[in-house]
């Protein structure tokens, strides 16, 4: 009798139950995305700070290329590198000041939380004057009065590791103008630096990050060979 009652109940209410389960699943999925539960945590985050955004193809290629020289630091079974872009074209010439302010606020958040370890910049001098977070050659905080970039950055093209990464080509369409080019050429003029971390804010993979930095850092001889 009890089983018959259950079957009758299920006959009349099964669609309500199924719809309820589907809605519950959707709510759990939305909440999980909002809280970052379903997102994989990047093993390495890299900040790009420049006057123009990276072409999307170039950004994707950089993430894949850095993943090939990085490692699975968080041991989740996947090497994931994330490029964070912060655009500063200069407020005097910017067509969208609100976007510029939003990008600056996002950069402040990145620096405060310590998200990005490596920084790609087209103007490292201005960046260091504004933020003073590029580390000294040994990875420590520079002197409070030291706003120079000497021994703190190197040119992308000076690094044999970086300049030989296969970044492919990019295709972009800006204001109806089609553009195609080499992603390696696009980033060849960027400068590469790393940030320092205070003792109470060291990243969880500081040793591995330092090893990666030493891997991509050009030697003095390689810099001299590039300049001659």
Secondary structure, 3 states (H helix, E strand, C coil): CHHHHHHHHHHHHHHHHHHHHHHHHHHHHHHHHHHCCCCCCCCEEEEEEECCCCCHHHHHHHHHHHHHHCCCCCCCCCCCEEEEEEECCCCCCCCCHHHHHHHHHHHHHHHHHCCCCEEEECCHHHHHHHHCCECCCCCCCCCCCCCCCCCCEEEHHHCHHHHCCCCCEEEEEECCEEEEEEHHHHHCCCEEEEECCCHHHCCCCHHHHHHHHHHHCCCHHHHHHHHC
